[in-house]
Amino acid sequence: MNKKNSWSKFVLLALEKTIDGYIRMEDFLNNPHYYAYSGGWQYPLKKDVLAQTLKRLRENGLIDFVDDKTLAFKLTDSGKDKALWMKMTEIEEKWDGKWRLVIWDIPEKRRTVRNILRNKLKQLGFQQFQKSVWGSKKDCTKVLRDFIKQVGVQDWVMVIESDDIK
């Protein structure tokens, strides 16, 4: 991954991690370690590079400014989706002995979201057990439940964690 993408990834994951959903640029510049996921941040945080990254993310519809006066920014819905899946792909590969199953019966009128869910599961390396039953060894239950809630299909989708699947 090049530095441009890693800066974008750092900003998106930092925003996803915040409790209230936004960060003031001043706080972010002065305390980037508060927002970093595991491993910290290896590059010095430069104001001009951060400004370019924020501009690019805003142009791509992934972030928006909350307040121009204090330069606070937040994730858009598209940004939340992107950050969620970035986080999901970073989940440690070491298996904890549990399978995560995603089972759904999404109505035909929500076919588009059903296709999106299926494609996301494929991208993440889930295996198809039956037409609407998919499984993975990744520890991703919370991330998946958050995504399912975000797209509004929680009434039709279950995420099950089990260590007894034969």
C-alpha positions, 0 to 999 in steps of 0.5 A, spaced: 500 500 500 502 506 498 503 512 503 497 516 499 492 510 501 495 509 508 494 516 509 486 515 507 486 509 511 489 512 517 484 517 517 478 513 515 479 508 521 481 514 526 474 517 524 470 510 525 474 509 532 471 516 535 465 515 539 461 522 537 463 521 529 468 527 528 475 529 529 477 536 530 483 537 525 487 540 531 486 534 535 488 530 530 494 533 528 497 534 535 494 527 538 494 522 532 496 516 536 489 517 540 486 515 533 491 510 531 489 502 531 494 497 533 501 498 531 501 506 532 503 510 526 509 510 523 509 516 519 510 523 522 503 527 521 504 533 516 499 538 516 499 539 508 499 532 507 493 531 512 490 537 508 491 533 501 488 527 504 482 530 507 481 534 501 481 527 497 476 524 502 471 529 501 472 529 494 470 522 494 464 523 498 467 519 504 468 525 509 465 532 510 466 538 514 462 538 520 464 545 522 468 550 517 470 554 523 473 549 528 475 544 522 472 538 524 470 533 520 466 526 520 465 520 516 459 520 511 455 514 510 459 512 504 465 513 509 462 509 514 461 503 509 469 504 507 472 504 514 468 498 516 470 494 510 477 496 511 477 494 519 474 488 517 480 486 512 485 488 517 482 482 522 487 478 525 488 471 521 489 467 527 483 462 528 480 462 535 476 456 533 470 459 532 466 460 525 462 466 524 455 464 520 451 469 516 444 467 515 439 471 511 432 471 508 432 478 505 425 479 501 426 480 494 424 487 494 431 488 498 434 484 492 440 490 491 442 490 499 442 482 498 447 482 492 451 487 496 451 483 502 453 477 498 459 481 494 462 483 501 462 476 504 465 474 497 470 479 498 472 478 505 473 470 503 467 467 506 465 460 504 458 459 501 455 453 505 448 454 502 445 459 498 444 464 503 448 461 509 456 463 509 461 462 513 468 465 515 473 463 521 475 471 521 473 474 528 468 479 525 461 478 528 461 485 531 463 488 524 458 484 520 452 486 525 454 493 525 454 493 517 447 489 517 444 494 522 447 500 518 444 497 511 437 496 515 437 489 514 437 486 521 430 483 521 432 478 515 440 477 517 443 473 523 450 473 525 452 466 529 458 465 532 459 457 534 465 453 535 461 446 533 460 446 526 460 439 523 
